[in-house]
Amino acid sequence: MSDGKKMNTYTDRNPEDRELAAAIARDRADDPAPRLSEAAMARIMAEVPQASAAATVQPGGSSVRPGSGRNFGLSAIAGLFRPPVWQAFAIAGVAGLVAGGILPAATLAESDVTPEQEFAIYLQSDDAFATLLEEDL
Amino acid sequence: MSLEDPDIEDIRLLAGGDAAAASRLVLRHSDRLMAVAYRMTGARDAAEDIVQEAFIRMMRQAAKWEEGKALFSTWLHRVTVNLCYDRLRKASTRYEQAAGDDLPEEAADEPAADAMLEGRERGLAVREALDRLPERQKMAIVLCHYEDLSNQEAAEAMDISVEALESLLARARRSMRKDMKLAAALNDELADDMAE
């Protein structure tokens, strides 16, 4: 924190608290706080690349780390509306239409199936079975 | 409070993923944060966990740090203070070395043993009195007396007014004095009984 002059004056005015402050100072000297171990330092430093990745991926946004799990649901939903994703969906949709509609029609138009072969296919289909049932009824 | 933050350049660099800046920040602040966490929890492992988490939050915060609102060190202390509270609420951790349990039996035969024992008992009396305080009073004592923060700095770290901090300190000192007097009286009584 700041290196400015310490502003506590309470203990300076009270002899009993001066005693307490002295006892605390002795305790602090007898049992100094340990320093951060090398292992803990290494674990902290291991977080640096992830932190920078978060800063790069989401400038000005939330501080969610990739893969951290926090806010994952919202991020995933929001991700669906990002340009590369919906563009991919649109392209896939157009490709599906082409594959499902236009291509089979073109294939049929250009096929060399004879009327007899078409009738044989019809007989094997569910339509023919339904027609026979109706006729029986 | 001056808003010229001595950490600001390193925070900017850290936001860009500069590991050296992260290292400088950790080295600059880790001792003080460890001291606060250690005095509050009484255990090295717990203190390390707290400080580690505080620095990990620092990494995440660096990219969206708003300059001029507060000193980064104040924010870091505040995170540590809150993590200490969380820890204490989850489990009441106590100093690993209970009174006298780890003293070797033969110590009493050594020439300086009495003086050492007296010093240790005095230290333990302070520590036990500290441990008996409610968490906010304990934090006020740790920040102001163990870590020598000014009242203003301690109040900011605890996110309370200076008046509230002074009130906590006054109550804490009163409780500690009372506990230590009681402990001293009990010790004297025990010593008298032993002498008889």
Interface residues (C-beta under 8 A of the other chain):
Chain A: M1 S2 G4 K5 K6 M7 N8 Y10 E16 D17 L20 A21 A23 I24 A25 R26 D27 R28 D30 D31 A33 P34 R35 L36 S37 A40 M41 R43 I44 M45 E47 V48 P49 Q50 A51 S52 A53 A54 A55 T56 P59 G60 S63 R65
Chain B: M1 S2 L14 A15 G16 G17 D18 A19 A22 S23 V26 S30 D31 R32 M34 A35 Y38 R39 R44 A47 E48 V51 Q52 F55 I56 M59 R60 Q61 A62 A63 K64 L71 S73 T74 H77 G119 R120 R122 G123 A125 V126 R127 I141 C144 H145 Y146 D148 L149 S150 N151 Q152 E153 A157 E166 L169 A170 R173 M176 R177 M180
